[in-house]
Amino acid sequence: MLRILFVCHGNICRSPMAEFVMKDLAAKAGLLEDMEIASAATSSEEIWNGKGNPVYPPARRKLLEHGIDPGDKRARQMNRKDYDHYDLLIGMDDMNLRNMKRICGGDPQGKIHRMLEYAGRQGSVADPWYTGDFDAAWDDIYQGCCGLIKQIKERRQL
């Protein structure tokens, strides 16, 4: 079982988009049954009274535009236990990675990675919270998830 956690600041835009894109790609590749895929936030900003906010409406619309339904996903904050539970913790930008390492007490096992690493390039996933550009975020996330699926398939063939 491969366990993957996608992480962004609030867990209402980029990381839930990545979670559901990855679930969709994994299902199409016949890999979903052997995977656990989730998402979380580094902050608590989108968590109110113990109940997280839903996926941000424009992010939800972008997923639905591609035939992917995020259901009733709610924001949650990652915690130190996530480091032990997940095999890969994938952040969307440098700030996410710094906060993930702070929350997890470092990265002694090398589990924390940047999303665009899997797309074969440097940089951050475009943040639609600030830009309003959900197309750019979709492109970055989709490319990263496709690269990750490709890598998983290659490892399984070894």
C-alpha positions in Angstrom: 0.0 0.0 0.0 1.4 3.4 -1.1 0.2 6.3 1.0 0.4 9.8 -0.4 -0.5 13.1 1.3 -0.7 16.3 -0.7 -0.2 19.5 1.3 -0.8 23.2 0.8 -1.4 26.1 3.1 -5.2 25.9 3.6 -6.3 22.5 2.0 -9.1 24.1 0.0 -7.5 24.7 -3.4 -4.2 23.1 -4.5 -3.9 20.1 -2.3 -7.5 18.8 -2.6 -7.1 19.4 -6.4 -4.0 17.2 -6.3 -5.7 14.6 -4.1 -8.6 14.1 -6.5 -6.6 14.4 -9.7 -4.3 11.7 -8.3 -7.2 9.5 -7.2 -8.7 9.8 -10.7 -5.4 9.0 -12.5 -4.7 6.1 -10.1 -8.2 4.6 -10.7 -7.7 4.9 -14.5 -4.3 3.2 -14.2 -5.7 0.4 -12.0 -3.6 1.4 -9.0 -6.2 3.0 -6.7 -6.9 -0.1 -4.7 -3.2 -0.3 -3.6 -3.0 3.4 -2.6 -4.2 5.7 0.1 -4.4 9.3 -1.2 -5.3 12.3 1.0 -4.6 16.0 1.4 -4.1 18.4 4.3 -3.1 21.9 5.3 -0.1 23.3 7.1 -2.3 26.0 8.7 -5.5 25.9 10.7 -7.0 28.9 8.9 -9.6 26.9 7.0 -10.7 24.8 10.0 -13.5 26.3 12.1 -14.9 24.8 15.3 -13.2 21.5 14.5 -14.9 21.4 11.1 -12.9 22.2 8.0 -14.1 24.4 5.2 -15.1 22.6 1.9 -13.1 22.7 -1.3 -13.0 26.3 -2.5 -15.8 26.7 -5.1 -13.6 27.7 -8.1 -11.3 24.7 -7.3 -14.4 22.5 -7.1 -15.6 23.9 -10.5 -12.2 23.2 -12.1 -12.2 19.6 -10.9 -15.8 19.1 -12.1 -14.9 20.6 -15.4 -12.6 17.6 -15.8 -15.2 15.1 -14.6 -13.7 14.8 -11.1 -16.0 15.2 -8.1 -14.3 16.2 -4.8 -17.4 15.1 -2.9 -17.7 16.5 0.6 -13.9 16.9 1.2 -13.2 19.2 4.2 -9.9 20.9 5.1 -7.8 19.3 7.8 -4.5 20.3 9.3 -1.6 17.9 9.0 0.2 16.7 12.1 3.3 14.9 13.1 1.7 11.5 13.0 1.2 12.0 9.2 4.9 11.7 8.7 4.8 8.1 10.1 1.6 7.2 8.3 2.4 8.4 4.8 5.1 7.3 2.4 5.2 10.5 0.4 4.2 14.0 1.6 4.0 16.3 -1.3 3.9 20.1 -0.9 2.9 22.7 -3.4 5.6 25.4 -2.7 8.7 26.2 -0.6 6.7 27.7 2.2 4.6 24.5 2.4 7.8 22.4 2.5 9.3 24.5 5.3 6.1 24.3 7.4 5.7 20.5 6.7 9.2 19.9 8.0 8.5 22.1 11.0 5.3 20.2 11.8 7.0 16.8 11.2 10.2 17.6 13.1 12.3 17.5 10.0 12.4 14.9 7.2 14.8 12.2 8.3 13.4 9.6 5.9 13.3 11.9 2.8 9.5 11.6 2.4 8.8 15.3 1.8 8.9 16.4 -1.8 7.8 19.3 -4.0 4.9 18.6 -6.4 6.6 20.0 -9.5 9.5 17.6 -8.9 7.3 14.9 -10.4 6.6 17.1 -13.5 10.4 17.2 -14.1 10.8 20.9 -13.2 11.6 23.3 -10.4 9.3 25.8 -8.8 5.9 26.1 -7.1 2.5 25.0 -8.2 0.7 28.2 -9.2 -1.4 29.4 -6.2 -4.9 30.3 -7.4 -5.9 31.8 -4.1 -3.8 34.8 -5.0 -3.9 34.8 -8.8 -7.4 33.5 -9.5 -5.8 31.4 -12.2 -7.2 27.9 -11.6 -6.1 26.8 -15.1 -2.4 27.3 -14.3 -2.9 25.5 -11.0 -4.7 22.6 -12.8 -1.9 22.4 -15.4 0.8 22.2 -12.7 -1.1 19.7 -10.6 -2.0 17.5 -13.5 1.5 17.4 -14.8 2.9 16.6 -11.4 0.3 13.8 -10.8 0.9 12.3 -14.2 4.7 12.2 -13.5 4.1 10.6 -10.1 1.8 7.9 -11.7 4.4 7.2 -14.3 7.1 6.9 -11.6 4.9 4.5 -9.5 4.2 2.3 -12.6 7.9 2.2 -13.4 8.8 1.1 -9.8 6.2 -1.6 -9.9 7.7 -3.1 -13.0 11.1 -3.5 -11.3 
